[in-house]
């Protein structure tokens, strides 16, 4: 007697069903899962200066998401970045 298992669909194999993301009522943009303070806290946790990867690991987001948020924080003059070799490090802006 052969046992036949159902074959998963393309959608079941290649797409992960995620919780729906919430949108801002005014702008229609997705709301952030992580606060700006989460990223600043990650830098503080690393001793005041940290690389993008360490920040992403601490916050629990992707490297790309961390990089985008860090650039936003830099534009707001909350943090600064510096090239160190081939890496980018971030530190809290001290005015």
Secondary structure in CASP SS format (residue, H / E / C, confidence):
PFRMAT SS
TARGET T0000
AUTHOR 0000-0000-0000
METHOD secondary structure of the structure
MODEL  1
X C 1.00
X C 1.00
X C 1.00
X C 1.00
X C 1.00
X C 1.00
X C 1.00
X C 1.00
X C 1.00
X H 1.00
X H 1.00
X H 1.00
X H 1.00
X H 1.00
X C 1.00
X C 1.00
X C 1.00
X C 1.00
X C 1.00
X C 1.00
X C 1.00
X C 1.00
X E 1.00
X C 1.00
X C 1.00
X C 1.00
X C 1.00
X C 1.00
X C 1.00
X E 1.00
X C 1.00
X C 1.00
X C 1.00
X C 1.00
X C 1.00
X H 1.00
X H 1.00
X H 1.00
X H 1.00
X H 1.00
X H 1.00
X H 1.00
X H 1.00
X H 1.00
X H 1.00
X C 1.00
X C 1.00
X C 1.00
X E 1.00
X E 1.00
X E 1.00
X H 1.00
X H 1.00
X H 1.00
X H 1.00
X H 1.00
X H 1.00
X H 1.00
X H 1.00
X C 1.00
X C 1.00
X C 1.00
X H 1.00
X H 1.00
X H 1.00
X H 1.00
X H 1.00
X H 1.00
X H 1.00
X H 1.00
X H 1.00
X H 1.00
X H 1.00
X H 1.00
X H 1.00
X C 1.00
X C 1.00
X C 1.00
X E 1.00
X E 1.00
X E 1.00
X E 1.00
X E 1.00
X E 1.00
X C 1.00
X C 1.00
X E 1.00
X E 1.00
X E 1.00
X E 1.00
X E 1.00
X E 1.00
X C 1.00
X C 1.00
X C 1.00
END
